[in-house]
Amino acid sequence: MAKFIFVTGGVTSSLGKGIIAASLAKLLQARGLKVTIQKFDPYINVDPGTLNPYEHGECYVTEDGAETDLDLGHYERFLNIYTSQANNVTTGRIYQTVINKERAGDFLGKTVQVVPHITDEIKRRMLLLGQDNQYDIVLTEIGGTVGDIESLPFIEAVRQLQWELPEEDLMVIHLTLIPYLKAAKELKTKPTQHSVKMLSETGVHPDILVCRTEEPLSNEIKRKIALFCNVKQEAVIEAMDASTIYEVPLEMLREKLDLICLKKMNITHYGEPNLDKWKGFLDKLKYPKSKVTIGLIGKYIELQDAYKSILESFVHAGAMNEVKVQVVNVHSEFITNENVAEKLQGFDGLLVAPGFGHRGIEGKIIAVKYAREHGLPFFGICLGMQMAVIEYGRNVLGLSEAHSVEMDPNTIHPVINMMEEQKKIKMMGGTMRLGAYPCEITPGTLAHRIYGETLISERHRHRYEFNNDYLDQYLAAGMVASGKNPETGLVEIIELPNHPFFIGVQYHPELKSTVERPAPVFVGFIDAAKKYNELKTSLKSAAPKDAVI
């Protein structure tokens, strides 16, 4: 069986447990160990699929179609491996499993309780990925903050595992905060002391403390933390704020976090960390040769985590093209025909983001029209692709009432319609078209140039699709359906060949973009934006000083 590392958090949420877990996993992987990460979330929702993005950020979808926490995106981006349904477990899923067993009579009439029945199911899930010798180490991130009532069953399960497993097979890392008080010009350790005390009162004692801080931790402060929190001084790890999350693995390498873990778990067979590709990526990221500005047209722009995978995909694609990608959020609800030119002025490319519901739809359609008519590089994802279809139907095909049945069930031109297998479904959670599906690409198209192959696989999360009843009309009017599902004929990619760069995809390419394997369509889009910017710059320099470009 594998060895297990648990990552808990204290003092406050959003300290970056997922980034620390992913960074440690990256270092262990770079030393030649087989590693995976899982996330245990304390909310009662079965998964985040029905949560509003304002509540919990984006819903990340895995290859096997699981709707999961956005931290799984970090895991995949850092480790360049796929996660699955087993990598994300919620309180809701635990209770659902236990209640179903009780209804089936599996407990033989016993009173079902948090201890042992809920904690037994939690432990079973925690150990699941460690079976069959598939991994050497399984990292488990416990969501929430120590002291939250929702997290108690998970912490209790860890306590029981500490008792059940050999000492060298399990360790606990506690992420905490060392706040800096500007008025006193001091770092304060008391919140960390209280957090560790609270964790210890549950019977779980941390082996390592990772301390988030704005200022460096002196040896004196580390010694104080170690003394009052009952850990070795070498196990007090400084985690300074970084300019990018991709620097964190190197910071943790410098603090020897991976070596401390390997020593505690008595792992002796490992090599020096091979991080050449990672460092090469960081060099390109930190020292770009040029800059492009991308307008992200969305409806959840107030919360950056709502488009987390898209923003990270721009980082990956920017490094690949050696450009800095500046993303400017534009709320689609406030785009009108009168102000669209002003709102989109100065952009080198336009991405219309995915989403649900009718709010902000007309603004997205107006933005697509502007990009199409002005030769501005355009990229639409899922709903963004559907908006491109609606815009083209209205303004090129002359279908003035073209719409999606999601927003207008009674439209006389449903160019975007509900998928047949979705029409009988009443439940919301986990019922969309989810996970990886194949897509056949037409040779000689923009999509073919981007991917370099004719058969790809991408992840989906949608209920509605291009209505093939209108396909011939669109093809006759110049739009190309360059990618289709080989089994269903579902249109996966649309593009305009008479445009510098205009592409919409029904799937979510951002979900498979990693540091070592950037999403091809993002790379192609940023390359087009770079060329657009270069052309714009050359025209400006060649034009008379008083000319308007």
VEXDREN-2710 file (C-alpha; in Angstrom, 1 decimal):
% VEXDREN-2710
k/r/px/py/pz
1/MET/0.0/0.0/0.0
2/ALA/1.1/3.6/-0.6
3/LYS/2.1/6.1/2.0
4/PHE/-0.3/9.0/2.9
5/ILE/0.2/12.7/3.4
6/PHE/-2.7/14.8/4.7
7/VAL/-2.8/18.6/4.2
8/THR/-5.0/20.6/6.6
9/GLY/-5.5/24.3/6.9
10/GLY/-5.9/26.7/9.8
11/VAL/-6.5/30.3/10.8
12/THR/-8.3/31.3/7.5
13/SER/-9.5/29.8/4.3
14/SER/-7.9/30.5/0.8
15/LEU/-4.3/30.1/2.1
16/GLY/-3.5/27.8/-0.8
17/LYS/-3.7/24.2/0.5
18/GLY/-4.2/23.0/-3.0
19/ILE/-1.1/24.8/-4.3
20/ILE/1.1/23.5/-1.5
21/ALA/-0.2/20.0/-2.0
22/ALA/0.3/20.2/-5.7
23/SER/3.8/21.7/-5.3
24/LEU/4.9/18.9/-2.9
25/ALA/3.5/16.3/-5.2
26/LYS/5.4/17.9/-8.1
27/LEU/8.7/17.7/-6.2
28/LEU/8.1/14.1/-5.2
29/GLN/7.1/13.2/-8.8
30/ALA/10.3/15.0/-10.0
31/ARG/12.3/12.7/-7.8
32/GLY/10.8/9.6/-9.6
33/LEU/8.0/8.7/-7.2
34/LYS/4.5/7.9/-8.4
35/VAL/2.2/10.4/-6.8
36/THR/-1.5/11.5/-6.9
37/ILE/-3.6/14.0/-5.0
38/GLN/-7.2/13.9/-3.8
39/LYS/-9.5/16.5/-2.3
40/PHE/-12.0/16.0/0.5
41/ASP/-14.6/18.8/0.6
42/PRO/-16.8/19.4/3.7
43/TYR/-19.9/20.7/2.0
44/ILE/-23.0/18.6/1.7
45/ASN/-23.5/19.0/-2.0
46/VAL/-22.7/15.7/-3.7
47/ASP/-20.4/17.6/-6.0
48/PRO/-19.9/21.2/-7.1
49/GLY/-21.9/20.7/-10.4
50/THR/-25.0/22.5/-9.2
51/LEU/-23.1/25.3/-7.4
52/ASN/-23.2/28.8/-8.7
53/PRO/-19.7/29.9/-9.8
54/TYR/-19.9/32.8/-7.3
55/GLU/-20.3/30.2/-4.5
56/HIS/-17.3/27.9/-5.2
57/GLY/-15.5/29.1/-8.4
58/GLU/-15.4/27.0/-11.5
59/CYS/-16.6/23.3/-11.6
60/TYR/-13.6/21.3/-12.9
61/VAL/-14.5/18.2/-15.1
62/THR/-12.2/15.2/-15.2
63/GLU/-11.7/12.7/-18.1
64/ASP/-14.2/10.3/-16.7
65/GLY/-16.9/13.0/-16.4
66/ALA/-16.7/13.8/-12.7
67/GLU/-17.7/17.3/-11.7
68/THR/-15.1/18.3/-9.1
69/ASP/-13.5/21.0/-7.1
70/LEU/-11.3/23.5/-8.9
71/ASP/-8.2/22.3/-6.9
72/LEU/-8.2/19.2/-9.1
73/GLY/-7.3/21.5/-12.0
74/HIS/-4.2/22.6/-10.1
75/TYR/-3.3/19.0/-9.5
76/GLU/-3.5/18.1/-13.2
77/ARG/-1.7/21.3/-14.3
78/PHE/1.2/20.7/-11.9
79/LEU/1.5/16.9/-12.3
80/ASN/0.5/16.5/-15.9
81/ILE/-1.6/13.5/-15.0
82/TYR/-5.3/12.9/-15.1
83/THR/-7.5/12.8/-12.0
84/SER/-10.8/11.0/-11.7
85/GLN/-14.1/10.6/-9.8
86/ALA/-12.0/9.0/-6.9
87/ASN/-9.9/12.2/-6.5
88/ASN/-12.7/14.4/-5.2
89/VAL/-15.0/13.4/-2.3
90/THR/-17.6/15.6/-0.5
91/THR/-19.5/15.1/2.7
92/GLY/-22.6/14.8/0.6
93/ARG/-21.2/11.9/-1.3
94/ILE/-20.1/10.2/2.0
95/TYR/-23.5/10.5/3.6
96/GLN/-25.3/9.5/0.4
97/THR/-23.2/6.3/0.3
98/VAL/-23.8/5.5/4.0
99/ILE/-27.5/6.2/3.8
100/ASN/-27.9/4.0/0.7
101/LYS/-26.1/1.2/2.5
102/GLU/-28.4/1.6/5.5
103/ARG/-31.5/1.5/3.3
104/ALA/-30.2/-1.7/1.7
105/GLY/-29.8/-3.3/5.2
106/ASP/-26.0/-3.5/5.0
107/PHE/-25.6/-2.5/8.6
108/LEU/-27.8/-5.4/9.9
109/GLY/-30.1/-3.2/11.9
110/LYS/-27.3/-1.3/13.8
111/THR/-27.7/2.3/14.7
112/VAL/-25.9/4.3/12.0
113/GLN/-23.6/7.0/13.5
114/VAL/-20.9/9.4/12.6
115/VAL/-18.4/7.2/14.4
116/PRO/-17.9/4.5/13.2
117/HIS/-20.0/4.5/10.0
118/ILE/-19.3/7.9/8.5
119/THR/-15.7/7.9/9.5
120/ASP/-15.3/4.3/8.2
121/GLU/-16.6/5.4/4.8
122/ILE/-14.3/8.5/4.8
123/LYS/-11.3/6.2/5.6
124/ARG/-12.2/3.8/2.9
125/ARG/-12.3/6.6/0.3
126/MET/-9.0/8.1/1.7
127/LEU/-7.2/4.8/1.2
128/LEU/-8.8/3.8/-2.1
129/LEU/-6.2/5.4/-4.4
130/GLY/-3.4/3.8/-2.4
131/GLN/-4.3/0.3/-3.2
132/ASP/-3.0/-2.0/-6.0
133/ASN/0.5/-0.4/-5.9
134/GLN/-0.5/2.2/-8.4
135/TYR/1.1/5.0/-6.4
136/ASP/3.9/5.4/-3.9
137/ILE/2.4/8.4/-2.2
138/VAL/-1.2/9.7/-2.0
139/LEU/-1.6/13.3/-0.9
140/THR/-5.0/14.2/0.6
141/GLU/-6.1/17.8/0.9
142/ILE/-8.8/18.3/3.6
143/GLY/-11.0/21.2/2.6
144/GLY/-12.1/23.9/5.0
145/THR/-10.4/25.2/8.1
146/VAL/-9.6/23.4/11.3
147/GLY/-12.3/24.2/13.8
148/ASP/-15.1/24.2/11.3
149/ILE/-17.8/21.9/12.4
150/GLU/-18.1/20.5/8.8
151/SER/-14.5/19.3/8.8
152/LEU/-14.6/17.3/12.1
153/PRO/-15.5/13.9/10.6
154/PHE/-12.6/14.2/8.2
155/ILE/-10.1/15.2/10.9
156/GLU/-11.5/12.3/13.1
157/ALA/-10.9/9.9/10.2
158/VAL/-7.3/11.1/10.0
159/ARG/-6.9/10.6/13.7
160/GLN/-8.1/7.0/13.4
161/LEU/-5.7/6.3/10.5
162/GLN/-2.8/7.7/12.5
163/TRP/-3.7/5.0/15.0
164/GLU/-4.3/2.2/12.5
165/LEU/-1.4/2.7/10.0
166/PRO/2.3/2.3/10.7
167/GLU/3.8/5.6/11.9
168/GLU/6.0/5.9/8.8
169/ASP/3.1/5.4/6.4
170/LEU/1.2/8.6/7.4
171/MET/2.1/12.2/8.1
172/VAL/0.1/15.5/8.5
173/ILE/1.1/18.9/7.0
174/HIS/-0.7/21.9/8.5
175/LEU/-0.9/25.1/6.5
176/THR/-1.3/28.2/8.6
177/LEU/-0.9/32.0/8.5
178/ILE/1.8/34.2/10.1
179/PRO/0.2/37.6/9.8
180/TYR/2.3/40.8/9.6
181/LEU/1.1/43.7/11.6
182/LYS/2.3/46.9/9.8
183/ALA/1.6/49.1/12.8
184/ALA/3.8/47.0/15.1
185/LYS/6.1/46.0/12.3
186/GLU/6.0/42.4/13.6
187/LEU/5.1/38.9/12.4
188/LYS/2.7/37.3/14.8
189/THR/2.8/33.6/15.6
190/LYS/-0.2/33.4/18.0
191/PRO/-2.8/32.5/15.3
192/THR/-0.6/29.6/14.3
193/GLN/-0.2/28.4/17.9
194/HIS/-4.0/28.5/18.4
195/SER/-4.6/26.7/15.1
196/VAL/-2.2/23.9/16.0
197/LYS/-3.6/23.7/19.5
198/MET/-7.1/23.3/18.0
199/LEU/-5.9/20.6/15.7
200/SER/-4.1/18.8/18.5
201/GLU/-7.3/18.8/20.6
202/THR/-8.9/16.6/18.0
203/GLY/-6.1/14.0/18.5
204/VAL/-4.2/14.9/15.3
205/HIS/-0.8/16.4/15.6
206/PRO/1.0/17.9/12.6
207/ASP/4.4/16.7/11.5
208/ILE/5.1/19.8/9.4
209/LEU/3.9/23.4/9.6
210/VAL/3.8/25.4/6.3
211/CYS/3.5/29.1/7.2
212/ARG/2.1/31.5/4.7
213/THR/3.7/34.9/5.2
214/GLU/4.3/38.3/3.6
215/GLU/7.7/38.7/5.3
216/PRO/10.6/36.2/5.7
217/LEU/10.6/34.1/8.8
218/SER/13.7/34.5/10.9
219/ASN/15.4/31.6/12.6
220/GLU/14.2/33.1/15.9
221/ILE/10.5/33.0/14.8
222/LYS/10.9/29.5/13.4
223/ARG/12.4/28.4/16.7
224/LYS/9.5/30.0/18.6
225/ILE/6.9/28.3/16.4
226/ALA/8.6/25.0/16.7
227/LEU/8.8/25.3/20.5
228/PHE/5.2/26.2/21.1
229/CYS/3.7/24.0/18.4
230/ASN/5.8/20.9/19.4
231/VAL/7.5/20.3/16.0
232/LYS/11.1/20.2/14.9
233/GLN/12.5/23.6/13.7
234/GLU/13.4/22.1/10.3
235/ALA/9.7/21.2/10.0
236/VAL/8.6/24.9/10.1
237/ILE/8.4/25.8/6.4
238/GLU/8.3/29.4/5.1
239/ALA/5.8/29.9/2.3
240/MET/6.3/33.5/1.1
241/ASP/3.8/35.1/-1.3
242/ALA/5.0/34.4/-4.9
243/SER/4.5/36.3/-8.1
244/THR/3.0/33.2/-9.7
245/ILE/1.7/29.9/-8.3
246/TYR/4.3/28.1/-10.6
247/GLU/7.1/29.4/-8.4
248/VAL/5.8/27.6/-5.3
249/PRO/7.4/24.2/-6.1
250/LEU/10.8/25.8/-6.3
251/GLU/10.2/27.7/-3.0
252/MET/9.2/24.4/-1.4
253/LEU/12.3/22.8/-2.8
254/ARG/14.5/25.5/-1.3
255/GLU/12.8/24.9/2.1
256/LYS/13.4/21.1/1.7
257/LEU/9.7/20.2/2.2
258/ASP/10.0/17.1/0.0
259/LEU/13.1/15.9/1.8
260/ILE/11.6/16.3/5.2
261/CYS/8.6/14.2/4.1
262/LEU/10.7/11.5/2.6
263/LYS/12.8/11.3/5.8
264/LYS/9.6/11.1/8.0
265/MET/8.1/8.3/5.8
266/ASN/11.4/6.4/5.6
267/ILE/11.6/6.5/1.8
268/THR/15.2/6.1/0.8
269/HIS/15.0/5.3/-3.0
270/TYR/14.6/8.5/-4.8
271/GLY/16.7/10.7/-7.2
272/GLU/17.5/14.3/-7.6
273/PRO/14.5/16.4/-8.7
274/ASN/14.3/16.8/-12.5
275/LEU/12.6/20.2/-13.0
276/ASP/14.3/21.3/-16.2
277/LYS/11.0/21.6/-18.1
278/TRP/9.4/23.4/-15.2
279/LYS/12.3/25.9/-15.0
280/GLY/12.2/26.4/-18.7
281/PHE/8.5/27.2/-18.5
282/LEU/9.1/29.7/-15.7
283/ASP/11.9/31.5/-17.6
284/LYS/9.5/32.0/-20.6
285/LEU/6.8/33.1/-18.2
286/LYS/8.9/35.6/-16.3
287/TYR/10.8/37.0/-19.3
288/PRO/8.4/37.4/-22.2
289/LYS/9.4/39.1/-25.5
290/SER/6.1/40.9/-26.1
291/LYS/2.6/41.4/-24.7
292/VAL/-0.9/40.9/-25.9
293/THR/-4.2/42.0/-24.3
294/ILE/-7.2/39.7/-24.4
295/GLY/-10.7/40.6/-23.6
296/LEU/-12.5/38.0/-21.6
297/ILE/-16.3/38.4/-22.1
298/GLY/-18.1/36.7/-19.2
299/LYS/-20.8/37.1/-16.6
300/TYR/-18.9/35.9/-13.5
301/ILE/-16.0/38.2/-13.8
302/GLU/-16.3/39.5/-10.2
303/LEU/-14.8/36.1/-9.0
304/GLN/-11.5/35.2/-10.7
305/ASP/-11.9/31.5/-9.7
306/ALA/-15.0/31.3/-11.9
307/TYR/-12.7/31.1/-14.9
308/LYS/-9.6/29.6/-13.2
309/SER/-8.7/27.0/-15.8
310/ILE/-9.1/29.6/-18.7
311/LEU/-6.8/32.1/-16.9
312/GLU/-4.2/29.4/-16.3
313/SER/-4.5/28.2/-19.9
314/PHE/-3.6/31.7/-21.0
315/VAL/-0.5/31.5/-18.7
316/HIS/0.6/28.2/-20.4
317/ALA/-0.1/29.5/-23.9
318/GLY/1.5/32.8/-23.3
319/ALA/4.7/31.1/-22.1
320/MET/4.6/28.8/-25.2
321/ASN/4.4/31.9/-27.4
322/GLU/6.9/33.9/-25.2
323/VAL/4.4/36.7/-24.7
324/LYS/2.8/38.1/-21.5
325/VAL/-1.0/37.7/-21.7
326/GLN/-2.9/40.4/-20.0
327/VAL/-6.5/39.4/-19.5
328/VAL/-9.1/42.2/-19.1
329/ASN/-12.5/41.1/-17.9
330/VAL/-15.5/42.6/-19.6
331/HIS/-19.0/42.0/-18.1
332/SER/-21.2/40.9/-21.0
333/GLU/-24.3/42.3/-19.2
334/PHE/-23.1/45.9/-19.9
335/ILE/-22.1/45.5/-23.6
336/THR/-24.5/47.3/-26.0
337/ASN/-24.5/48.1/-29.7
338/GLU/-23.7/51.7/-28.7
339/ASN/-20.7/51.1/-26.5
340/VAL/-19.2/47.8/-27.9
341/ALA/-16.4/49.6/-29.8
342/GLU/-15.4/51.5/-26.7
343/LYS/-15.6/48.4/-24.5
344/LEU/-13.4/46.3/-26.8
345/GLN/-11.0/49.0/-27.9
346/GLY/-7.3/48.0/-27.6
347/PHE/-7.8/44.2/-27.4
348/ASP/-5.7/41.9/-29.5
349/GLY/-8.1/39.0/-29.1
350/LEU/-11.5/38.2/-27.7
351/LEU/-12.6/35.2/-25.7
352/VAL/-16.3/34.6/-25.0
353/ALA/-16.5/32.4/-21.9
354/PRO/-18.7/29.5/-21.1
355/GLY/-21.7/29.8/-18.7
356/PHE/-25.4/29.1/-18.2
357/GLY/-28.6/31.2/-18.2
358/HIS/-29.9/34.1/-20.2
359/ARG/-28.2/37.0/-18.2
360/GLY/-25.6/38.8/-20.3
361/ILE/-26.4/36.8/-23.5
362/GLU/-27.1/39.7/-25.8
363/GLY/-23.9/41.4/-24.8
364/LYS/-21.9/38.3/-25.8
365/ILE/-23.7/38.2/-29.2
366/ILE/-22.8/41.8/-29.8
367/ALA/-19.2/41.2/-28.8
368/VAL/-19.0/38.3/-31.3
369/LYS/-20.4/40.4/-34.1
370/TYR/-17.8/43.1/-33.4
371/ALA/-14.9/40.5/-33.5
372/ARG/-16.3/39.0/-36.7
373/GLU/-16.7/42.3/-38.6
374/HIS/-13.5/43.9/-37.4
375/GLY/-11.1/40.9/-38.0
376/LEU/-10.3/40.7/-34.3
377/PRO/-9.1/37.2/-33.3
378/PHE/-12.0/35.4/-31.7
379/PHE/-12.3/32.3/-29.6
380/GLY/-15.5/31.0/-28.1
381/ILE/-15.8/28.1/-25.6
382/CYS/-19.0/26.1/-25.1
383/LEU/-21.6/28.9/-24.7
384/GLY/-19.2/31.2/-26.4
385/MET/-19.3/28.9/-29.5
386/GLN/-23.1/28.9/-29.3
387/MET/-23.2/32.7/-29.2
388/ALA/-21.1/32.7/-32.4
389/VAL/-23.6/30.4/-34.1
390/ILE/-26.5/32.6/-33.0
391/GLU/-24.8/35.8/-34.1
392/TYR/-24.0/34.3/-37.5
393/GLY/-27.6/33.1/-37.9
394/ARG/-29.1/36.4/-37.1
395/ASN/-26.7/38.7/-39.0
396/VAL/-25.5/36.6/-42.0
397/LEU/-28.2/34.0/-42.6
398/GLY/-31.0/36.5/-41.9
399/LEU/-32.6/34.4/-39.2
400/SER/-33.5/37.4/-37.0
401/GLU/-34.9/35.3/-34.2
402/ALA/-32.2/32.7/-34.1
403/HIS/-31.5/31.7/-30.5
404/SER/-30.9/28.9/-28.1
405/VAL/-33.8/27.0/-26.6
406/GLU/-32.0/27.4/-23.2
407/MET/-32.7/31.2/-23.3
408/ASP/-35.8/31.2/-25.5
409/PRO/-37.7/27.8/-25.5
410/ASN/-40.2/29.2/-28.1
411/THR/-37.8/30.6/-30.7
412/ILE/-38.8/29.9/-34.2
413/HIS/-35.2/29.3/-35.2
414/PRO/-33.6/27.1/-32.5
415/VAL/-30.1/27.0/-34.0
416/ILE/-28.9/25.8/-30.6
417/ASN/-31.1/23.0/-29.3
418/MET/-31.2/20.6/-26.4
419/MET/-29.4/17.3/-26.9
420/GLU/-31.8/14.4/-27.5
421/GLU/-30.5/12.4/-24.5
422/GLN/-31.0/15.4/-22.3
423/LYS/-34.7/16.0/-23.0
424/LYS/-36.1/13.4/-20.6
425/ILE/-33.7/14.3/-17.7
426/LYS/-35.3/16.2/-14.8
427/MET/-32.4/16.0/-12.2
428/MET/-29.7/18.7/-12.5
429/GLY/-26.6/17.2/-10.8
430/GLY/-24.2/15.1/-12.9
431/THR/-26.6/14.8/-15.8
432/MET/-25.0/16.9/-18.5
433/ARG/-22.7/15.6/-21.3
434/LEU/-19.6/15.2/-19.1
435/GLY/-16.1/14.1/-19.6
436/ALA/-13.9/13.2/-22.6
437/TYR/-15.3/12.6/-26.1
438/PRO/-13.6/12.1/-29.5
439/CYS/-13.7/14.7/-32.2
440/GLU/-12.9/14.2/-35.9
441/ILE/-11.3/17.3/-37.5
442/THR/-11.5/18.1/-41.2
443/PRO/-8.1/18.3/-42.9
444/GLY/-7.0/21.7/-44.2
445/THR/-9.0/23.7/-41.7
446/LEU/-7.9/26.1/-39.0
447/ALA/-8.6/23.4/-36.4
448/HIS/-6.4/21.0/-38.2
449/ARG/-3.6/23.5/-38.3
450/ILE/-4.0/24.1/-34.6
451/TYR/-4.1/20.4/-33.5
452/GLY/-1.9/18.9/-36.2
453/GLU/-4.1/15.7/-36.3
454/THR/-7.6/14.6/-37.4
455/LEU/-8.8/12.8/-34.3
456/ILE/-8.6/14.5/-30.9
457/SER/-10.3/14.0/-27.5
458/GLU/-11.6/16.9/-25.3
459/ARG/-13.7/17.3/-22.2
460/HIS/-17.3/18.5/-22.3
461/ARG/-19.9/20.0/-19.9
462/HIS/-23.1/21.0/-21.7
463/ARG/-26.8/20.2/-22.4
464/TYR/-27.3/22.1/-25.6
465/GLU/-25.8/21.7/-29.1
466/PHE/-25.6/23.0/-32.6
467/ASN/-28.9/22.1/-34.3
468/ASN/-27.9/20.1/-37.3
469/ASP/-31.2/20.9/-39.0
470/TYR/-29.6/24.3/-39.8
471/LEU/-26.1/22.9/-40.7
472/ASP/-26.5/23.1/-44.5
473/GLN/-27.6/26.8/-44.3
474/TYR/-24.6/27.7/-42.2
475/LEU/-22.2/25.8/-44.6
476/ALA/-23.8/27.5/-47.6
477/ALA/-23.2/30.9/-45.9
478/GLY/-19.5/30.3/-45.3
479/MET/-19.3/28.9/-41.8
480/VAL/-17.3/25.7/-41.5
481/ALA/-18.1/22.8/-39.2
482/SER/-14.4/21.7/-38.9
483/GLY/-14.9/19.2/-36.0
484/LYS/-17.6/16.6/-35.3
485/ASN/-18.2/13.8/-32.9
486/PRO/-17.7/10.6/-35.1
487/GLU/-20.6/8.8/-33.4
488/THR/-23.3/11.4/-33.0
489/GLY/-22.5/14.0/-35.6
490/LEU/-22.5/16.7/-32.9
491/VAL/-20.8/19.8/-34.2
492/GLU/-17.7/20.3/-32.0
493/ILE/-15.9/23.1/-33.8
494/ILE/-17.0/26.0/-36.0
495/GLU/-14.8/28.4/-37.8
496/LEU/-14.8/31.2/-40.4
497/PRO/-12.1/30.7/-43.1
498/ASN/-12.3/34.3/-44.4
499/HIS/-11.3/35.6/-41.0
500/PRO/-7.8/36.0/-39.5
501/PHE/-8.7/33.8/-36.6
502/PHE/-12.3/32.9/-35.7
503/ILE/-13.0/29.6/-33.9
504/GLY/-15.6/28.3/-31.5
505/VAL/-15.5/24.9/-29.7
506/GLN/-18.3/23.1/-27.9
507/TYR/-15.9/21.4/-25.5
508/HIS/-13.7/22.9/-22.8
509/PRO/-10.0/22.8/-23.9
510/GLU/-8.9/24.7/-20.8
511/LEU/-9.6/21.6/-18.7
512/LYS/-6.7/19.7/-20.3
513/SER/-4.1/22.5/-20.5
514/THR/-1.0/21.9/-18.3
515/VAL/2.4/23.5/-17.9
516/GLU/4.0/20.8/-20.0
517/ARG/1.2/20.3/-22.4
518/PRO/-0.6/23.7/-23.2
519/ALA/-4.0/23.4/-24.9
520/PRO/-3.3/23.7/-28.6
521/VAL/-6.3/26.0/-29.4
522/PHE/-5.2/28.4/-26.7
523/VAL/-1.7/28.4/-28.1
524/GLY/-3.1/29.1/-31.6
525/PHE/-5.3/31.9/-30.3
526/ILE/-2.5/33.7/-28.5
527/ASP/-0.3/33.3/-31.6
528/ALA/-3.0/35.0/-33.7
529/ALA/-3.4/37.7/-31.1
530/LYS/0.4/38.2/-31.2
531/LYS/0.3/38.6/-35.0
532/TYR/-2.7/41.0/-34.7
533/ASN/-0.8/43.1/-32.2
534/GLU/2.3/43.2/-34.4
535/LEU/0.3/44.2/-37.5
536/LYS/-1.5/46.9/-35.4
537/THR/1.9/48.2/-34.2
538/SER/3.4/48.3/-37.6
539/LEU/0.4/50.2/-39.1
540/LYS/0.6/52.7/-36.3
541/SER/4.3/53.3/-36.8
542/ALA/3.8/53.7/-40.6
543/ALA/0.8/56.0/-40.4
544/PRO/1.0/59.8/-40.2
545/LYS/1.1/61.2/-36.6
546/ASP/-2.4/62.6/-36.8
547/ALA/-4.0/59.5/-38.4
548/VAL/-6.5/57.4/-36.5
549/ILE/-5.8/53.6/-36.5
END
